[in-house]
Amino acid sequence: MPVTLRVIPLPYSGIGKDWNYRAGDVLPEDREGWERLAVEDTGAVQDFRAKLETTPHPPDPYVHYSAYDVGWTHEEELHRSYLHALQRVTEPDEWVYALDCPDVCWLYCYRFWPHRAQVWSRWYASPVPNGDDEYFLAEDFSWGVLAFFSPSPEAWEVSGGCAFGQRLIDAFDADPPPGWRGSPTR
């Protein structure tokens, strides 16, 4: 007899990612800050992700962090800190790649405009993974946040995630989120 799994919806707090919404399309009220990329526009992201899987460590320089040690009780503080760091490294009209579940980045790949976002808004990718890996990447891939729900590439020995690129590391150092620099840096 087949087993039926009951899906228990998670309550949406109004902060960050709505884990019940998996359609991928950006809702009309969120289109000022988010745009879902067409499959044909995800090639550079797919190439970057494939390259990451063959490297012995994250791009230099990088800092490990652990949002898991902090827990979801600090969800608002974590999103605020990440949003402010992204705003520090981008211009008001500049966007970043935001990926929910990078192994299918052709499906859940977005442009995200940090200066148009609020902490208390829906995020289609989250810097705090809870079920999927999540990435935020500069358009030129010079810096980014790699948040791992699943184990990171084995050689990396990263749990939780890492931020890479000096500009982004400096932005986090200016207003560190909980769990920042909880592990060794390189």
FENMO-V316164 format. One record per run of one state. SS is the DSSP state (H for helix, E for strand, - for the rest). FROM is the first residue (numbers start at 0). TO is the last residue. Records with the same first field share a line. If there is no record, write none. Layout:
BEGIN
SS=FROM-TO, FROM-TO
END
This chain:
BEGIN
-=0-14, 17-26, 30-32, 36-37, 41-41, 52-60, 65-70, 88-94, 100-100, 104-107, 112-112, 116-120, 123-132, 137-142, 147-152, 156-159, 164-164, 174-178, 185-185
E=15-16, 33-35, 61-64, 95-99, 108-111, 121-122, 133-136, 143-146, 160-163, 179-184
H=27-29, 38-40, 42-51, 71-87, 101-103, 113-115, 153-155, 165-173
END
